[in-house]
Amino acid sequence: MRILSTFKPIEEVTEKMKKAFPDEDFIYCEDIEEALPELHNTDILLTYGEDLTSEHIEMAKNLKWIMVISAGLELMPFKAIKEKGILVTNVRGIHKIPMAEYTFSMLLHVTKKNEKIVEQQKNKSWDRLTHFPVSELHAKTIGVLGVGAIGGEIARLAKAFNMKVIGLNRSGQKHEFIDEMVQFDGLNYICENADYLVSVLPSTDETKYILNDSHFNLMKKEAIFINIGRGDLVKEEVILRAVQNNKISHAVLDVFEQEPLPSDHPFWALENVTVTPHISSKSNYYQPRSFEIFEKNLHIFIQGGSHFINKIDVDRGY
Protein backbone atom coordinates (compact mmCIF):
# COMPACT_ATOMS: atom_id res chain seq x y z
CA MET A 1 0.00 0.00 0.00
CA ARG A 2 1.34 3.43 -0.94
CA ILE A 3 1.01 6.26 1.58
CA LEU A 4 1.89 9.69 0.24
CA SER A 5 2.45 12.82 2.34
CA THR A 6 2.46 16.36 0.94
CA PHE A 7 4.72 17.45 3.82
CA LYS A 8 7.76 16.01 5.55
CA PRO A 9 7.10 15.06 9.19
CA ILE A 10 9.75 15.23 11.88
CA GLU A 11 12.12 12.27 12.16
CA GLU A 12 10.54 11.07 15.41
CA VAL A 13 7.29 10.53 13.52
CA THR A 14 8.73 8.91 10.38
CA GLU A 15 10.81 6.45 12.40
CA LYS A 16 7.80 5.48 14.50
CA MET A 17 5.66 4.89 11.42
CA LYS A 18 8.40 2.82 9.78
CA LYS A 19 8.60 0.55 12.83
CA ALA A 20 4.83 0.27 13.22
CA PHE A 21 4.17 -0.46 9.52
CA PRO A 22 7.32 -1.99 7.98
CA ASP A 23 5.44 -3.46 5.01
CA GLU A 24 3.85 -0.19 3.89
CA ASP A 25 5.38 2.22 1.36
CA PHE A 26 5.65 5.72 2.83
CA ILE A 27 6.59 8.64 0.56
CA TYR A 28 7.20 12.02 2.18
CA CYS A 29 7.34 15.11 -0.04
CA GLU A 30 8.02 18.77 0.63
CA ASP A 31 4.74 19.93 -0.91
CA ILE A 32 1.94 18.96 -3.29
CA GLU A 33 4.00 19.86 -6.36
CA GLU A 34 6.70 17.37 -5.43
CA ALA A 35 4.02 14.79 -4.68
CA LEU A 36 2.24 15.10 -8.05
CA PRO A 37 4.16 12.29 -9.86
CA GLU A 38 3.12 9.86 -7.11
CA LEU A 39 -0.55 10.85 -6.86
CA HIS A 40 -1.84 8.47 -9.54
CA ASN A 41 -0.68 5.41 -7.61
CA THR A 42 -1.47 6.53 -4.05
CA ASP A 43 -3.86 4.72 -1.71
CA ILE A 44 -3.65 7.07 1.28
CA LEU A 45 -2.84 10.78 1.23
CA LEU A 46 -1.57 12.82 4.17
CA THR A 47 -2.12 16.57 3.92
CA TYR A 48 -2.63 19.70 6.00
CA GLY A 49 -5.79 20.23 3.95
CA GLU A 50 -4.88 23.52 2.30
CA ASP A 51 -3.10 22.27 -0.82
CA LEU A 52 -5.61 19.99 -2.53
CA THR A 53 -7.80 20.82 -5.52
CA SER A 54 -10.44 18.86 -7.40
CA GLU A 55 -7.84 18.32 -10.14
CA HIS A 56 -5.56 16.59 -7.64
CA ILE A 57 -8.42 14.32 -6.58
CA GLU A 58 -9.08 13.44 -10.22
CA MET A 59 -5.41 12.57 -10.72
CA ALA A 60 -5.39 10.24 -7.71
CA LYS A 61 -7.05 7.27 -9.41
CA ASN A 62 -6.43 4.81 -6.57
CA LEU A 63 -7.00 7.17 -3.64
CA LYS A 64 -9.15 5.67 -0.90
CA TRP A 65 -8.43 7.78 2.16
CA ILE A 66 -7.30 11.35 2.92
CA MET A 67 -5.88 11.97 6.38
CA VAL A 68 -5.91 15.69 7.15
CA ILE A 69 -3.29 16.66 9.74
CA SER A 70 -5.44 19.61 10.80
CA ALA A 71 -8.90 20.30 12.16
CA GLY A 72 -9.74 22.98 9.59
CA LEU A 73 -11.32 21.57 6.44
CA GLU A 74 -12.87 24.60 4.73
CA LEU A 75 -10.43 24.47 1.79
CA MET A 76 -10.95 20.79 1.00
CA PRO A 77 -12.52 19.96 -2.42
CA PHE A 78 -15.35 17.94 -0.87
CA LYS A 79 -17.49 17.74 -4.02
CA ALA A 80 -14.76 15.88 -5.91
CA ILE A 81 -13.96 13.78 -2.84
CA LYS A 82 -17.60 12.75 -2.42
CA GLU A 83 -17.94 11.81 -6.09
CA LYS A 84 -15.09 9.33 -5.71
CA GLY A 85 -16.27 8.03 -2.33
CA ILE A 86 -12.99 8.81 -0.58
CA LEU A 87 -12.75 8.49 3.20
CA VAL A 88 -11.66 11.66 5.02
CA THR A 89 -10.43 11.84 8.61
CA ASN A 90 -8.72 14.60 10.56
CA VAL A 91 -6.98 15.27 13.88
CA ARG A 92 -9.83 16.98 15.71
CA GLY A 93 -9.12 17.08 19.44
CA ILE A 94 -5.33 17.37 19.41
CA HIS A 95 -5.47 21.18 19.51
CA LYS A 96 -7.24 21.47 22.83
CA ILE A 97 -4.14 21.69 25.04
CA PRO A 98 -2.09 24.28 23.09
CA MET A 99 -5.14 26.38 22.15
CA ALA A 100 -6.52 26.44 25.68
CA GLU A 101 -3.08 27.35 27.02
CA TYR A 102 -2.77 30.10 24.39
CA THR A 103 -6.16 31.46 25.42
CA PHE A 104 -5.18 31.80 29.05
CA SER A 105 -1.76 33.15 28.23
CA MET A 106 -3.53 35.94 26.32
CA LEU A 107 -6.19 36.50 29.00
CA LEU A 108 -3.46 36.92 31.58
CA HIS A 109 -1.28 38.93 29.19
CA VAL A 110 -4.01 41.54 28.75
CA THR A 111 -5.52 41.42 32.24
CA LYS A 112 -2.17 41.66 34.02
CA LYS A 113 -0.85 44.39 31.67
CA ASN A 114 2.15 42.30 30.63
CA GLU A 115 2.84 44.46 27.59
CA LYS A 116 3.27 47.49 29.85
CA ILE A 117 5.49 45.53 32.19
CA VAL A 118 7.80 44.50 29.34
CA GLU A 119 7.86 48.07 28.06
CA GLN A 120 8.80 49.35 31.52
CA GLN A 121 11.68 46.91 31.78
CA LYS A 122 13.02 48.02 28.40
CA ASN A 123 12.82 51.64 29.58
CA LYS A 124 14.24 50.79 33.03
CA SER A 125 11.17 52.39 34.55
CA TRP A 126 10.15 51.56 38.14
CA ASP A 127 6.42 52.28 37.99
CA ARG A 128 4.30 50.02 40.18
CA LEU A 129 1.42 50.07 37.73
CA THR A 130 -0.19 53.13 39.31
CA HIS A 131 -1.35 54.46 35.96
CA PHE A 132 -2.86 51.24 34.59
CA PRO A 133 -4.84 49.16 37.10
CA VAL A 134 -4.28 45.42 36.98
CA SER A 135 -7.37 43.22 37.20
CA GLU A 136 -8.04 39.53 37.89
CA LEU A 137 -9.67 36.56 36.17
CA HIS A 138 -11.12 35.44 39.51
CA ALA A 139 -14.95 35.44 39.58
CA LYS A 140 -15.18 36.85 36.05
CA THR A 141 -17.45 35.36 33.37
CA ILE A 142 -15.97 33.77 30.28
CA GLY A 143 -18.14 33.04 27.25
CA VAL A 144 -16.97 30.20 25.03
CA LEU A 145 -18.37 30.13 21.49
CA GLY A 146 -18.04 26.56 20.28
CA VAL A 147 -17.85 24.00 23.09
CA GLY A 148 -16.11 21.00 21.59
CA ALA A 149 -12.77 19.55 22.65
CA ILE A 150 -11.01 22.94 22.64
CA GLY A 151 -13.86 24.89 24.20
CA GLY A 152 -14.27 22.22 26.86
CA GLU A 153 -10.59 22.45 27.79
CA ILE A 154 -10.83 26.25 28.00
CA ALA A 155 -13.79 25.81 30.34
CA ARG A 156 -11.86 23.31 32.50
CA LEU A 157 -8.96 25.70 32.91
CA ALA A 158 -11.35 28.56 33.65
CA LYS A 159 -12.57 26.69 36.70
CA ALA A 160 -9.03 26.78 38.13
CA PHE A 161 -9.43 30.58 38.16
CA ASN A 162 -12.87 30.34 39.75
CA MET A 163 -14.52 31.79 36.65
CA LYS A 164 -18.13 31.40 35.61
CA VAL A 165 -18.42 29.77 32.18
CA ILE A 166 -21.20 30.27 29.67
CA GLY A 167 -20.89 28.00 26.63
CA LEU A 168 -22.47 27.90 23.21
CA ASN A 169 -22.84 24.90 20.95
CA ARG A 170 -25.30 23.66 18.37
CA SER A 171 -27.10 21.16 20.58
CA GLY A 172 -27.14 23.00 23.89
CA GLN A 173 -25.96 19.76 25.50
CA LYS A 174 -24.56 20.22 29.01
CA HIS A 175 -20.84 19.98 29.79
CA GLU A 176 -19.27 19.30 33.17
CA PHE A 177 -17.22 22.51 33.22
CA ILE A 178 -19.90 24.79 31.74
CA ASP A 179 -22.18 26.60 34.17
CA GLU A 180 -24.69 27.61 31.49
CA MET A 181 -24.99 26.22 27.96
CA VAL A 182 -26.95 27.92 25.21
CA GLN A 183 -27.54 27.32 21.53
CA PHE A 184 -27.02 29.82 18.72
CA ASP A 185 -30.19 31.69 19.64
CA GLY A 186 -28.46 32.52 22.94
CA LEU A 187 -25.59 34.41 21.31
CA ASN A 188 -26.88 37.78 22.53
CA TYR A 189 -27.05 36.46 26.08
CA ILE A 190 -23.37 35.44 26.06
CA CYS A 191 -22.29 38.75 24.58
CA GLU A 192 -24.18 40.69 27.24
CA ASN A 193 -22.76 38.73 30.16
CA ALA A 194 -19.18 37.83 29.23
CA ASP A 195 -16.17 39.64 30.63
CA TYR A 196 -14.12 37.55 28.21
CA LEU A 197 -15.58 36.23 24.96
CA VAL A 198 -13.57 33.47 23.27
CA SER A 199 -14.48 31.99 19.90
CA VAL A 200 -13.27 28.60 18.76
CA LEU A 201 -16.03 28.21 16.19
CA PRO A 202 -15.13 26.59 12.85
CA SER A 203 -15.93 28.13 9.49
CA THR A 204 -19.33 26.84 8.34
CA ASP A 205 -22.37 28.32 6.62
CA GLU A 206 -23.91 28.67 10.07
CA THR A 207 -20.99 30.52 11.67
CA LYS A 208 -19.68 32.71 8.84
CA TYR A 209 -19.92 36.36 9.93
CA ILE A 210 -22.26 35.37 12.74
CA LEU A 211 -20.89 38.19 14.94
CA ASN A 212 -21.77 41.73 13.90
CA ASP A 213 -21.94 45.27 15.28
CA SER A 214 -25.05 44.52 17.31
CA HIS A 215 -23.23 41.86 19.33
CA PHE A 216 -20.30 44.13 20.18
CA ASN A 217 -22.76 46.86 21.12
CA LEU A 218 -24.20 44.46 23.69
CA MET A 219 -20.84 43.66 25.26
CA LYS A 220 -19.38 45.26 28.37
CA LYS A 221 -16.98 48.11 27.71
CA GLU A 222 -14.39 46.25 29.82
CA ALA A 223 -14.82 43.01 27.85
CA ILE A 224 -11.99 41.27 26.01
CA PHE A 225 -12.67 39.42 22.76
CA ILE A 226 -10.44 36.56 21.63
CA ASN A 227 -10.76 34.78 18.28
CA ILE A 228 -8.80 31.54 17.82
CA GLY A 229 -11.37 29.83 15.58
CA ARG A 230 -11.67 31.23 12.08
CA GLY A 231 -11.22 34.70 10.63
CA ASP A 232 -14.61 34.75 8.90
CA LEU A 233 -16.48 34.66 12.22
CA VAL A 234 -16.71 38.45 12.08
CA LYS A 235 -15.78 41.08 9.53
CA GLU A 236 -12.59 42.89 10.50
CA GLU A 237 -14.28 46.27 10.02
CA VAL A 238 -16.71 45.26 12.78
CA ILE A 239 -13.85 44.53 15.20
CA LEU A 240 -12.16 47.79 14.21
CA ARG A 241 -15.29 49.77 15.02
CA ALA A 242 -15.66 47.97 18.34
CA VAL A 243 -12.11 48.68 19.55
CA GLN A 244 -11.81 52.18 18.09
CA ASN A 245 -15.14 53.24 19.61
CA ASN A 246 -14.35 51.53 22.94
CA LYS A 247 -17.28 49.15 22.69
CA ILE A 248 -14.86 46.60 24.18
CA SER A 249 -11.53 47.12 25.91
CA HIS A 250 -9.32 44.76 23.90
CA ALA A 251 -9.30 42.22 21.06
CA VAL A 252 -6.84 39.34 20.78
CA LEU A 253 -6.83 38.04 17.22
CA ASP A 254 -5.04 34.92 16.03
CA VAL A 255 -7.10 34.41 12.85
CA PHE A 256 -8.07 36.84 10.11
CA GLU A 257 -10.14 37.15 6.95
CA GLN A 258 -6.92 37.49 4.97
CA GLU A 259 -3.76 35.72 6.07
CA PRO A 260 -1.02 36.82 6.36
CA LEU A 261 -2.45 40.03 7.78
CA PRO A 262 -1.30 42.87 5.47
CA SER A 263 1.50 45.00 6.93
CA ASP A 264 -0.57 48.15 6.50
CA HIS A 265 -3.60 46.81 8.37
CA PRO A 266 -4.67 49.09 11.26
CA PHE A 267 -4.78 46.14 13.68
CA TRP A 268 -0.97 46.22 13.90
CA ALA A 269 -0.89 49.74 15.33
CA LEU A 270 -3.80 49.70 17.77
CA GLU A 271 -2.85 49.49 21.45
CA ASN A 272 -6.04 47.65 22.33
CA VAL A 273 -5.52 44.91 19.72
CA THR A 274 -3.10 42.01 20.10
CA VAL A 275 -2.18 40.30 16.82
CA THR A 276 -0.65 36.82 16.65
CA PRO A 277 0.07 35.01 13.35
CA HIS A 278 -2.34 32.03 13.58
CA ILE A 279 -0.20 30.24 16.16
CA SER A 280 -2.66 29.26 18.89
CA SER A 281 -2.44 25.57 17.94
CA LYS A 282 1.34 25.53 17.56
CA SER A 283 3.17 23.01 19.71
CA ASN A 284 6.16 20.72 19.40
CA TYR A 285 3.71 17.91 20.21
CA TYR A 286 1.47 18.70 17.20
CA GLN A 287 2.80 16.10 14.76
CA PRO A 288 3.30 13.28 17.31
CA ARG A 289 -0.29 13.70 18.50
CA SER A 290 -1.55 13.85 14.90
CA PHE A 291 0.21 10.67 13.93
CA GLU A 292 -1.07 8.85 17.00
CA ILE A 293 -4.54 9.25 15.49
CA PHE A 294 -3.29 8.31 12.02
CA GLU A 295 -1.56 5.19 13.37
CA LYS A 296 -4.74 3.97 15.07
CA ASN A 297 -6.80 4.65 11.95
CA LEU A 298 -4.24 2.96 9.71
CA HIS A 299 -4.52 -0.24 11.74
CA ILE A 300 -8.31 -0.06 11.32
CA PHE A 301 -7.93 0.62 7.58
CA ILE A 302 -5.55 -2.33 7.03
CA GLN A 303 -7.87 -4.64 8.95
CA GLY A 304 -10.83 -3.55 6.82
CA GLY A 305 -12.65 -1.85 9.67
CA SER A 306 -15.02 1.10 9.48
CA HIS A 307 -15.00 2.73 12.92
CA PHE A 308 -12.43 5.41 12.21
CA ILE A 309 -11.44 8.16 14.62
CA ASN A 310 -12.62 11.59 13.45
CA LYS A 311 -14.36 10.42 10.30
CA ILE A 312 -15.59 13.47 8.41
CA ASP A 313 -19.07 13.87 6.95
CA VAL A 314 -18.18 15.09 3.45
CA ASP A 315 -21.65 16.55 2.97
CA ARG A 316 -21.31 18.82 6.00
CA GLY A 317 -17.56 19.34 5.71
CA TYR A 318 -16.78 18.45 9.32
N, C-alpha and C positions, 0 to 999 in steps of 0.2 A: 504494500500500500504506500502511495506517495503522499507525503505531507509537506506542503509548501507554505513558507512564511514570507510575508512581504516586509518583514523587519528582522533584524538580527538580535536575538535575545542575549542576555548576559551568559557568560560561560557556566555559571552555577546551574542555570536552567537547562542549557543544551546537554550538559554532562548527565544531569539527572534523567532527562528524557531518553538519552541514548542507553542508559543502564536499564530503565524501566521497559523500553520497547526496542530491544536490539534487532528485531527482525523487520522493523519499519524503516522506510526511506525518508529521512528528514532533509529538506532543502531550505536553507536560510538565506534570504536575499536582503539587500540593503533597502529596496523599495519595490513598488509594483512594476516599474520599468524593467528592472533586472529580472523580475520573476516572470515576465511575459512569455519567454520561450518555454517555460515549464508548465504554464497554465493548462494547456490542452490535455495533459496527461496526469492531472492532479486529482486526488480523491478528497483531500481535506485541505482547506485553506485557512491559514492564520493571518489575521489582519487587525489593525486598529480601527477599521471601519470607516475611514475617511478617504480611502484611495481607490475604492471599487466603483466601476461604472457598469451599466447594462451590457456594454460591449465586452467587458472582461468576463462577465457571467456567460455570455454567448460563446466566448472562446474556450471556456473551461468545460469541455464536452463530458468529462467524467466526474465532475465535481458533485459531491454528495453532501458535504457538510462545510459550513463556514463558522469558524470559531473567532468571535470578535473579542479582542483583548481590551475591551472598554465596555462601559455601560451605555454610552451614547450611541444611538443607532440612526439618528435622523438623516444621515447622508447615505445610508445603505440603499441600493437599487432594489427595493423589495418587490416591485412588479416583476422584474426579470427573474428574481430568485424564486418567487412563487410559481411562475410559469414552468420552471424546471423542477419544482418540488424539492428544493435544497433545504436541508436542515440548517437552522441558525441558532447558535447559543452565544451567550456573552458571559461577562465576569461580574454581573450584578452582585453587590454585597461586599466586594473586597475594598471598596472605597470608604466604608463607614468609619474606620479608625482614623486615617489621615484627614478626611474631610471634617469629621467632628472635632479633631484636635485643631485644625486650621480655624474652624469657627470660633472656638474659645480663645485661641491665641489672638484673634482679631477683636473679639469682644473685650478682652482684657487690655489689649493694645490701645483701644479707643477709650475705654472707661477709666483706665489708670493713667491716661495721658502719656503713654510711653514715647510718643514722637517728641513731645516737649522735653521729656527727660533726656533723651538722646541729644537733642539740640543744645540743652543746657551743658551737658558734658563737653560737647565740641567747643562751646564758647567759654568753658571753665567758669560757669555761672552758678553760684550757690544761692538758688532761689527755692525755698521750700514750698513751692507750688501755691503760693499765696494768691497768685493772679489767675489760676485756672483750677477750680475745685475738682478734686478727684472723687469719683463716686464708687459704688459697689454693685456687684451682680446680685448679692444677697437680697432675697425677697422680691426681686424684680420678676416681671412676666416676660417670657420668651414665647413668641409665636413661631411655629415651625410649619412652613408650607411644604407638604409632601412628606408624610410620615411613612417611609419605607425603612430599609436597613439603615441608611444614613441618618434620616430624621429621627429614627428611634434611638440611635447612638447619641445624637445631640441631646435628646431629651434625657437620656440616662445620665450624661455628664452634667446636665443642668441641675439635676437633683442633688449633686454633690455641692452645689452652690446655694442650695435651698431656694431654687427658683420655682415659680409657678409656670407650668407648660401648657399652652394651648396648641393643639395640633390640627392639621387639616389633611384629609385624604379623601379619596373618591367614595369609599364605602362608609366612612364614619365609624368604622370598627374601633373598639377601645384598644388601648395599648397600656402596658403596665406602668410606663413612666410618663404618660400623658394625663394631666389633670382633667382637661376638657378636650374632646375631639369633635370637630365639626366637618361637614362636607363643604363643597364649593359654594353653596349658598350661604355659608357662614363666613365668607372672606371678609366682609365688612366688620364683623364682630372681632376677628383677630386683629385687624388693622387698628381698630379703636382701642383695644386693650393692651397691645404689646408694647413693652419698653424696648424690646429687641425683636425684629422681624427677620427671620432667616428663611430663604427659599432654596429648596433642593429639588424643585419641580423639574421634570424632564421637559423636552420640547415636544408637544403634541398639539393637535388641533384644539384641544380643550384648554390648554395652558398658554398658548401663544398670545402674548400681549394682554394677558388676563388682568394685570395690574395697570391702573391708569391714574390720572390726576385725582379722581374722586377718592381713591383709596389713600393716597398720600395726604389728602386734605383731612381725612378722618384720623390720621395718626397723631400721636403726641408730639409736641415740638421737640421734646428731649429724646425721641425715639431714634434708634440706630437700625438701618436697613442693611442686610447682608445678602448678596446673591451669589451662590455657589452652584446653582443649577444650570440654567441656560440663559444666554443673553437675550433671547426673544421673549422672555417673561414680561418685559416692560420696555417701552421705547425709551431710548437714552434721553430724549428731550424731556420726557416726563420726570426722570430722575434729576436732570439738571434744574428744572423748575422747582422741584421739591427742596433741593439743597440750597439753591440760590435765594429762594424766598423764605428759607428757614421753616419750611413745613415739617422737616425732620432735622435732627442735629448732625447726622453723619451718615454716609453711605460707604460700605465696603463692597467693592465690586471685583469679582474674580473672573466673570464672564461678560461678554459684550456682544452686541449685534454684529459688529465687524471685528474680527481678530486677525492680526494684531491690532490693538487700538492705535489709530493714527497719532503720530507724534504731535500734531497740532490740535488734538482734541482737548476741550476745556477741562475734562476730568483731571488731567495731569496736574493742573495748576491750582485746583481748588483745595483749600485747607481742610474742608469738611468732607472730602472724598479720599478714600484710600483705594488705590489701584494695584492689583496684583495680576500677573500675566497667566491666568488660567492654571494655577499651580495647586489648588486646594487638595487635589487627589494625589499629588506627587509624594512618593515615598520610595526608599530603596527596597521596600518589601513588595512593591507593586507587581513586578514580573513573577517572583516566586509564588505569590498568592494566586495570580492569574493562572499559572501553569498547574497549580494544584487542582483547580477546577477542570482544566483541560485534560489532565492525566486521568482523573476519575471518569470523565466523559469518554475519553478514548478507550478505556477498558470496556465501558458499556457498549460503545460503537463496535469494537472488535468482536464482542460476544453476541452481537445482534440484538441488543436490548433496545428499549424505547424510552425509559425513564431517565431522560437527561437532565442534568442540573442547568437551570436557567435557559430552558428552551423558549425561544422567542415565537410569539404569534406574528407571522409575517403579514397578516391582514391589519393588525393594529400597530405593528412596528415596535413592540416592546413585550 
